[in-house]
Amino acid sequence: MNNMSQIMKQAKAMQDKMSEIQKKIENMEVEGTSGGGAVKVIMNGKHELKKINIDKSLLNAEEVEVLEDLIIAAINDVNKKINEDMNSQLGSLSGGLGLPPGMKLPF
C-alpha cells in the first residue's frame, strides 16, 4: 500500500506543478514580429491579443494588402512562440516522470 501512497503523492505534486506552469503561461506576454519588426504584436499566454504596433511607413492606402499580410504573419509568429514556450515548460515537467519515448503531456 505504501507504493500506492507514493504514486498519489507524485500525482498531486505533478498536478500542482502543472497548475503553476499554466498560470505562468497565461500571465506571460510574448511579442511576435514581421516585416523586419515593422509590425509587432503582443499576446498573452491565453492567446489574447494585447497590443499591435505598426511602423508608420506601412500606412499607405495603396498597400493595405501588404499591411494585412504583415499583421497576420506577426500574429502567427507570436502564436508559434507561445506554443513553443508552453511545450518547453510542459516538457520539463514530464521529463521527470519517466514517460515512454514519444508520450507527452497532456495525454
VODO-569526 format. One record per residue: x, y, z of N, C-alpha, C in turn; residue number from 1. Coordinates in steps of 0.05 Angstrom, whole numbers. Layout:
BEGIN
ATOM  n.east  n.north    n.up  ca.east  ca.north   ca.up  c.east  c.north    c.up  nupa
ATOM       X        Y       Z        X         Y       Z       X        Y       Z   NUM
...
end
This chain:
BEGIN
ATOM  n.east  n.north    n.up  ca.east  ca.north   ca.up  c.east  c.north    c.up  nupa
ATOM      16      -24       0        0         0       0      17       25       0     1
ATOM      42       23      10       60        46      11      66       56     -17     2
ATOM      68       37     -36       73        44     -64      51       61     -76     3
ATOM      26       54     -69        3        69     -79       3       98     -67     4
ATOM      10      100     -42       11       125     -28      33      143     -42     5
ATOM      55      131     -49       76       146     -62      67      156     -90     6
ATOM      53      139    -104       43       146    -131      23      169    -128     7
ATOM       6      169    -108      -14       190    -104       0      217     -97     8
ATOM      21      215     -81       36       239     -75      49      251     -99     9
ATOM      61      234    -116       73       243    -141      53      256    -160    10
ATOM      29      243    -161        8       254    -179      -1      281    -169    11
ATOM      -4      285    -143      -12       310    -132       9      332    -137    12
ATOM      35      324    -133       56       343    -138      57      351    -167    13
ATOM      53      332    -185       53       338    -213      30      356    -220    14
ATOM       6      351    -209      -17       367    -214     -12      396    -204    15
ATOM      -1      399    -181        5       426    -170      25      440    -188    16
ATOM      46      426    -197       66       438    -215      54      446    -242    17
ATOM      36      429    -252       23       436    -278       5      461    -275    18
ATOM      -9      463    -252      -25       487    -248      -8      512    -246    19
ATOM      15      509    -233       34       532    -231      44      540    -259    20
ATOM      51      521    -275       61       526    -302      39      539    -319    21
ATOM      14      529    -317       -8       541    -332     -12      570    -325    22
ATOM     -12      576    -299      -15       604    -291       8      622    -302    23
ATOM      32      611    -300       55       626    -310      52      631    -340    24
ATOM      44      611    -355       40       614    -384      18      634    -390    25
ATOM      -5      633    -376      -27       651    -380     -19      680    -375    26
ATOM      -1      685    -356        7       712    -349      30      723    -365    27
ATOM      44      706    -380       67       716    -396      57      733    -420    28
ATOM      74      751    -429       68       766    -453      90      761    -473    29
ATOM      82      754    -497      102       747    -518      98      765    -542    30
ATOM     120      773    -554      119       791    -578     125      775    -603    31
ATOM     109      779    -623      113       768    -649     118      791    -669    32
ATOM     134      786    -689      141       808    -708     140      798    -736    33
ATOM     138      817    -754      140       811    -783     150      836    -797    34
ATOM     158      832    -822      168       855    -837     193      868    -825    35
ATOM     210      851    -813      234       861    -801     229      879    -777    36
ATOM     207      874    -763      199       889    -739     180      912    -745    37
ATOM     172      915    -770      154       936    -777     126      932    -765    38
ATOM     119      907    -761       94       901    -747     101      884    -723    39
ATOM      91      893    -700       96       878    -675      69      873    -661    40
ATOM      65      849    -651       41       843    -636      49      831    -609    41
ATOM      34      838    -589       39       827    -562      14      811    -554    42
ATOM      18      787    -545       -4       769    -538       3      756    -512    43
ATOM     -17      750    -495      -12       736    -471     -14      706    -476    44
ATOM      -8      690    -455       -8       661    -458     -36      649    -462    45
ATOM     -57      665    -459      -84       656    -465     -91      662    -494    46
ATOM     -72      671    -509      -75       678    -537     -94      702    -540    47
ATOM     -93      720    -521     -109       745    -523     -90      766    -533    48
ATOM     -97      779    -555      -81       800    -567     -82      825    -549    49
ATOM     -59      834    -541      -57       857    -522     -50      883    -536    50
ATOM     -33      881    -557      -24       906    -569     -14      900    -597    51
ATOM     -18      920    -615       -6       919    -642       9      945    -647    52
ATOM      34      943    -656       49       966    -664      55      964    -693    53
ATOM      49      985    -708       53       986    -737      70     1010    -744    54
ATOM      92     1005    -757      110      1026    -765      95     1045    -785    55
ATOM      97     1070    -781       82      1090    -797      88     1088    -827    56
ATOM     112     1078    -833      119      1076    -861     102     1056    -876    57
ATOM      88     1039    -862       70      1019    -875      42     1030    -880    58
ATOM      36     1054    -870        9      1065    -873       6     1079    -900    59
ATOM       2     1063    -920       -2      1072    -947     -28     1059    -957    60
ATOM     -47     1076    -964      -73      1066    -973     -72     1047    -997    61
ATOM     -51     1050   -1013      -49      1033   -1037     -36     1006   -1031    62
ATOM     -26     1003   -1007      -13       977    -999     -26      965    -975    63
ATOM     -52      967    -972      -66       956    -949     -62      926    -948    64
ATOM     -62      912    -970      -59       883    -970     -32      874    -958    65
ATOM     -11      890    -963       15       883    -952      14      886    -921    66
ATOM       2      907    -912       -1       911    -883     -18      888    -870    67
ATOM     -39      881    -883      -56       859    -873     -40      833    -871    68
ATOM     -24      827    -892       -8       803    -892      13      804    -869    69
ATOM      25      827    -865       45       830    -843      32      827    -816    70
ATOM       8      836    -812       -6       833    -786     -11      803    -782    71
ATOM     -21      789    -802      -26       761    -800       0      746    -794    72
ATOM      21      753    -807       47       739    -802      57      744    -774    73
ATOM      53      768    -763       62       774    -736      45      758    -716    74
ATOM      19      756    -720        2       741    -702       9      711    -703    75
ATOM      15      701    -727       23       673    -729      50      669    -715    76
ATOM      68      688    -717       94       686    -704      91      685    -673    77
ATOM      74      702    -662       71       703    -633      57      677    -624    78
ATOM      38      667    -639       25       642    -631      44      619    -631    79
ATOM      62      618    -651       82       597    -652     101      599    -628    80
ATOM     109      623    -620      127       627    -597     113      618    -571    81
ATOM      88      624    -568       73       616    -544      71      586    -542    82
ATOM      65      573    -565       63       544    -565      89      531    -559    83
ATOM     111      541    -570      137       530    -565     145      533    -536    84
ATOM     139      556    -524      145       560    -496     129      541    -478    85
ATOM     103      539    -485       86       521    -469      96      492    -471    86
ATOM     103      483    -495      113       456    -499     139      452    -484    87
ATOM     156      472    -483      181       470    -469     177      468    -439    88
ATOM     159      484    -428      154       483    -400     140      458    -391    89
ATOM     121      449    -407      107       424    -400     126      400    -405    90
ATOM     144      402    -424      163       381    -429     182      377    -405    91
ATOM     189      399    -392      207       398    -369     192      384    -346    92
ATOM     166      388    -345      150       375    -324     148      345    -328    93
ATOM     144      337    -353      140       309    -359     167      294    -360    94
ATOM     189      309    -361      216       297    -362     222      280    -338    95
ATOM     212      289    -315      218       274    -290     199      251    -285    96
ATOM     180      247    -302      160       226    -298     169      198    -309    97
ATOM     188      198    -326      197       173    -338     176      162    -357    98
ATOM     164      180    -372      144       171    -393     159      157    -416    99
ATOM     145      139    -428      157       125    -451     164      145    -473   100
ATOM     185      140    -490      192       158    -511     168      164    -530   101
ATOM     164      189    -537      142       197    -554     117      204    -540   102
ATOM     114      196    -515       90       202    -500      93      229    -486   103
ATOM      74      247    -490       76       274    -480      52      281    -464   104
ATOM      54      301    -447       32       312    -432      20      335    -448   105
ATOM      -6      341    -446      -26       324    -434     -32      300    -452   106
ATOM     -41      279    -440      -45       253    -455     -66      255    -476   107
end
